[in-house]
């Protein structure tokens, strides 16, 4: 599993201690034994790669629980309390230099740090990775054009967060911040997410599911290649994935997810509409099931 930075935070239930992050999502590879743990959820996913198309990986975010957010806030407050005296001293020194320069009739060209506050505190918290990509190199069944993945993960509410190039350093290359889908993965459950499609948005994609929202030309690439992506659930009565016969697989129930903020992605896009789930009206993200504007990525609980 690629190790990615998280958008909300690297969260842990032990707030005072920065730990080495542990991947929450683990691909089960061909030939490996499959045991359904009651404290884990399992995701079945096909990743479509037609001949000649680049390789892309879907990136998922698990929405932090209330307990995890409480732990994060406590750690942030503790770190700020330790840093505040030094931040205040740095501000006082800068103000003194400014006063001295102006008193000498000179222009002060330095920066004055803001008044220290918890809201403005730049805090990095190392904990668990609640943002992960499905590693293209570790399928359960490698196929052409579709490879099948079986992923063990921490249960929870998830967002199809974006896409990553399946090469080079790990990263959230495109965030679907302008509209996407989410789902809930429950303990002991094996959930079929259907098929993930992705292609460069610059050229008109030969993938039918992406054709309407690609072909934008080179101006769409700012600063890197813009990625277009979408998902399609398995139709009722569709093919059963080739997982062990003793495993019961449930179809996913996607929900529309509205706009959200992520400062860390290389670029942003919206997920190509998902029939019956996700649509757009101008700049609004529409929950097709209710006909109303969809809420953002995080307030599921």
C-alpha positions as CSV (number, residue, x, y, z in Angstrom):
1,X,0.0,0.0,0.0
2,X,1.3,3.4,-0.9
3,X,1.8,5.7,2.1
4,X,0.2,9.0,1.4
5,X,-0.2,12.2,3.4
6,X,-3.7,12.7,4.8
7,X,-5.9,15.6,4.1
8,X,-7.5,16.0,7.5
9,X,-4.6,14.8,9.7
10,X,-2.6,11.7,10.5
11,X,-4.8,10.6,13.3
12,X,-4.2,8.3,16.3
13,X,-6.1,7.4,19.4
14,X,-3.0,8.1,21.5
15,X,-2.7,11.9,21.0
16,X,0.4,12.7,23.0
17,X,2.7,10.4,21.1
18,X,3.7,10.8,17.5
19,X,4.0,7.3,16.0
20,X,5.1,5.7,12.7
21,X,1.9,5.5,10.6
22,X,0.6,2.0,9.8
23,X,-1.3,1.4,6.6
24,X,-5.0,0.9,7.2
25,X,-5.7,-0.7,3.8
26,X,-3.8,-3.9,2.9
27,X,-4.3,-5.6,-0.5
28,X,-4.7,-9.4,-0.4
29,X,-2.6,-10.8,-3.3
30,X,-3.0,-13.8,-5.5
31,X,-2.3,-17.0,-3.6
32,X,-2.5,-15.5,-0.1
33,X,-5.0,-17.0,2.4
34,X,-8.2,-15.1,2.9
35,X,-9.6,-14.9,6.4
36,X,-12.5,-12.5,7.1
37,X,-11.7,-10.8,10.4
38,X,-14.7,-9.6,12.4
39,X,-12.9,-6.3,13.2
40,X,-12.0,-5.5,9.6
41,X,-14.0,-4.6,6.4
42,X,-13.1,-5.9,2.9
43,X,-13.4,-4.1,-0.4
44,X,-13.6,-5.7,-3.8
45,X,-12.7,-3.4,-6.6
46,X,-11.9,-3.7,-10.3
47,X,-9.5,-1.1,-11.8
48,X,-10.0,-0.6,-15.5
49,X,-6.9,0.0,-17.7
50,X,-7.5,-0.2,-21.5
51,X,-4.6,-0.9,-23.8
52,X,-2.4,2.2,-24.1
53,X,-3.9,4.1,-21.2
54,X,-1.7,5.2,-18.2
55,X,-2.0,3.3,-14.9
56,X,-4.0,5.1,-12.2
57,X,-4.8,4.1,-8.6
58,X,-8.0,5.1,-6.7
59,X,-7.3,6.9,-3.4
60,X,-9.7,6.5,-0.5
61,X,-10.2,8.5,2.7
62,X,-11.7,7.0,5.8
63,X,-13.6,9.7,7.7
64,X,-12.1,10.0,11.2
65,X,-14.3,9.0,14.1
66,X,-15.3,11.4,16.8
67,X,-12.8,9.7,19.1
68,X,-10.0,10.1,16.6
69,X,-10.8,13.8,16.1
70,X,-10.9,14.3,19.9
71,X,-7.4,12.8,20.1
72,X,-6.2,15.0,17.2
73,X,-7.5,18.2,18.9
74,X,-6.0,17.2,22.2
75,X,-2.6,16.6,20.6
76,X,-2.8,19.9,18.7
77,X,-3.7,21.8,21.8
78,X,-0.8,20.2,23.7
79,X,1.7,21.0,20.9
80,X,0.4,24.6,20.7
81,X,0.8,25.1,24.5
82,X,4.5,24.0,24.2
83,X,5.1,26.2,21.2
84,X,3.3,29.3,22.2
85,X,6.0,30.9,24.3
86,X,8.5,30.6,21.5
87,X,6.0,31.9,18.9
88,X,5.3,34.9,21.1
89,X,9.0,35.6,21.6
90,X,9.6,35.5,17.9
91,X,6.7,38.0,17.4
92,X,8.1,40.3,20.0
93,X,11.6,40.2,18.5
94,X,10.1,41.1,15.0
95,X,8.1,44.0,16.5
96,X,11.2,45.3,18.2
97,X,13.2,45.2,15.0
98,X,10.4,47.0,13.2
99,X,10.2,49.7,15.9
100,X,14.0,50.1,15.8
101,X,14.0,50.5,12.0
102,X,11.2,53.0,11.9
103,X,12.8,54.9,14.8
104,X,15.9,55.2,12.7
105,X,13.9,56.4,9.7
106,X,14.4,53.2,7.8
107,X,11.9,50.9,6.1
108,X,11.3,47.6,7.8
109,X,11.2,44.8,5.3
110,X,10.8,41.8,7.6
111,X,7.8,39.7,8.4
112,X,5.8,40.1,11.6
113,X,4.5,36.7,12.8
114,X,0.8,36.7,13.7
115,X,-0.4,36.7,17.2
116,X,-0.1,33.0,18.3
117,X,-3.4,31.2,18.2
118,X,-4.5,27.6,18.1
119,X,-6.5,28.2,14.9
120,X,-3.5,29.5,13.0
121,X,-1.0,27.0,14.5
122,X,0.8,24.9,11.9
123,X,0.6,21.4,13.3
124,X,1.7,18.1,11.8
125,X,0.4,15.0,13.7
126,X,1.9,11.6,12.9
127,X,-0.5,8.7,13.5
128,X,-2.5,6.3,11.4
129,X,-3.0,6.8,7.7
130,X,-6.6,7.4,7.0
131,X,-5.9,8.1,3.3
132,X,-4.6,5.3,1.1
133,X,-4.3,4.3,-2.5
134,X,-5.1,0.8,-3.8
135,X,-1.6,-0.4,-5.0
136,X,-1.7,-1.3,-8.7
137,X,1.1,-3.8,-8.2
138,X,-0.9,-6.0,-5.7
139,X,-4.1,-7.3,-7.4
140,X,-5.9,-10.5,-6.3
141,X,-6.4,-11.2,-10.0
142,X,-4.4,-9.4,-12.7
143,X,-6.5,-8.9,-15.9
144,X,-6.7,-7.1,-19.2
145,X,-8.3,-4.6,-19.1
146,X,-9.6,-5.1,-15.5
147,X,-7.6,-6.2,-12.6
148,X,-9.4,-7.3,-9.4
149,X,-8.4,-6.2,-5.9
150,X,-9.4,-7.5,-2.5
151,X,-8.5,-5.0,0.2
152,X,-8.7,-5.5,4.0
153,X,-9.3,-2.2,5.8
154,X,-10.4,-0.6,9.0
155,X,-14.2,-0.3,9.0
156,X,-15.8,3.1,8.7
157,X,-17.2,5.8,6.4
158,X,-15.2,6.2,3.2
159,X,-14.8,8.8,0.4
160,X,-13.5,8.1,-3.0
161,X,-11.0,10.9,-2.5
162,X,-9.0,11.1,-5.7
163,X,-6.6,9.4,-7.9
164,X,-2.8,8.8,-8.1
165,X,-0.4,8.0,-10.9
166,X,0.7,4.3,-10.4
167,X,4.3,5.3,-10.7
168,X,6.8,7.6,-9.0
169,X,6.5,8.9,-5.5
170,X,3.2,8.4,-3.6
171,X,0.8,11.3,-3.5
172,X,-2.7,12.4,-4.0
173,X,-2.2,13.7,-7.5
174,X,-5.9,14.6,-8.2
175,X,-8.5,15.2,-5.4
176,X,-12.1,14.8,-6.4
177,X,-12.8,17.8,-4.2
178,X,-15.6,19.2,-6.5
179,X,-17.9,16.2,-6.1
180,X,-17.5,12.5,-5.5
181,X,-19.1,9.5,-3.8
182,X,-18.8,7.8,-0.4
183,X,-19.9,4.6,1.2
184,X,-19.9,2.7,4.5
185,X,-17.8,-0.4,5.1
186,X,-18.9,-2.4,8.1
187,X,-17.0,-4.9,10.3
188,X,-16.9,-8.4,8.9
189,X,-18.4,-7.2,5.6
190,X,-17.1,-7.8,2.0
191,X,-18.3,-4.9,-0.1
192,X,-18.2,-4.9,-4.0
193,X,-17.3,-1.3,-5.1
194,X,-17.7,-2.1,-8.8
195,X,-15.2,-0.7,-11.3
196,X,-12.9,2.3,-11.1
197,X,-12.2,4.1,-14.4
198,X,-9.5,6.8,-14.8
199,X,-7.8,8.5,-17.7
200,X,-6.0,11.7,-18.6
201,X,-8.5,14.6,-19.0
202,X,-6.4,16.3,-21.7
203,X,-7.3,13.8,-24.4
204,X,-10.7,12.5,-25.4
205,X,-10.9,9.2,-23.5
206,X,-11.8,6.0,-25.3
207,X,-13.4,4.8,-22.1
208,X,-17.1,5.4,-22.6
209,X,-17.7,6.2,-19.0
210,X,-15.2,9.1,-19.2
211,X,-15.7,10.4,-22.7
212,X,-18.1,13.3,-21.8
213,X,-15.6,14.8,-19.3
214,X,-12.3,14.5,-21.1
215,X,-10.7,16.1,-24.1
216,X,-10.1,19.5,-22.5
217,X,-6.7,20.0,-24.0
218,X,-3.3,21.0,-22.4
219,X,-4.8,23.9,-20.5
220,X,-6.4,21.4,-18.1
221,X,-3.0,20.3,-16.9
222,X,-2.2,22.6,-14.0
223,X,0.5,21.9,-12.8
224,X,0.5,18.2,-13.7
225,X,-1.8,15.9,-15.7
226,X,-5.4,16.3,-14.8
227,X,-7.0,12.9,-14.1
228,X,-10.7,12.2,-14.9
229,X,-12.2,9.3,-12.9
230,X,-15.5,7.6,-12.0
231,X,-16.9,4.4,-10.7
232,X,-19.7,2.1,-11.8
233,X,-21.3,-0.3,-9.3
234,X,-21.9,-3.9,-10.4
235,X,-25.4,-4.3,-11.9
236,X,-27.8,-6.6,-10.0
237,X,-27.2,-10.1,-11.2
238,X,-23.8,-9.1,-12.6
239,X,-20.8,-11.3,-12.5
240,X,-19.5,-12.5,-9.1
241,X,-15.9,-11.6,-8.5
242,X,-13.5,-14.5,-8.4
243,X,-13.0,-14.5,-4.6
244,X,-13.0,-17.6,-2.4
245,X,-16.3,-19.4,-2.5
246,X,-16.9,-19.2,1.2
247,X,-17.0,-15.4,1.1
248,X,-20.3,-13.5,0.8
249,X,-20.0,-10.3,-1.2
250,X,-22.5,-7.4,-0.9
251,X,-23.0,-4.7,-3.5
252,X,-22.0,-1.2,-2.4
253,X,-24.5,1.6,-1.7
254,X,-22.8,4.7,-2.9
255,X,-23.9,8.2,-1.7
256,X,-23.1,11.5,-3.3
257,X,-20.5,13.7,-1.6
258,X,-20.4,17.4,-2.1
259,X,-17.5,19.8,-2.3
260,X,-14.7,19.7,0.3
261,X,-11.3,21.3,0.8
262,X,-7.9,19.7,0.5
263,X,-4.8,21.9,0.4
264,X,-2.4,19.0,-0.4
265,X,-3.4,17.6,-3.8
266,X,-1.5,18.5,-7.0
267,X,-4.8,19.3,-8.7
268,X,-8.6,19.1,-8.3
269,X,-11.4,17.7,-10.4
270,X,-14.9,16.3,-9.9
271,X,-15.8,12.7,-10.2
272,X,-17.5,12.0,-13.5
273,X,-21.3,11.6,-12.8
274,X,-22.4,8.2,-11.5
275,X,-25.9,7.3,-12.8
276,X,-28.5,7.1,-10.0
277,X,-26.1,8.5,-7.4
278,X,-24.1,11.6,-8.4
279,X,-25.0,14.5,-10.8
280,X,-24.2,18.2,-11.2
281,X,-26.3,21.3,-11.8
282,X,-23.9,24.1,-12.7
283,X,-21.5,24.3,-9.7
284,X,-23.8,22.3,-7.4
285,X,-23.2,18.7,-6.5
286,X,-26.5,16.8,-6.6
287,X,-27.5,13.7,-4.7
288,X,-29.6,12.0,-7.3
289,X,-31.4,9.8,-4.7
290,X,-32.8,12.8,-2.9
291,X,-32.7,15.5,-5.6
292,X,-30.9,17.8,-3.2
293,X,-27.5,19.3,-3.0
294,X,-25.0,16.9,-1.5
295,X,-23.2,17.6,1.8
296,X,-19.4,17.6,2.0
297,X,-17.0,14.8,2.6
298,X,-16.6,14.8,6.4
299,X,-19.9,15.3,8.3
300,X,-21.2,11.7,8.1
301,X,-21.4,11.4,11.9
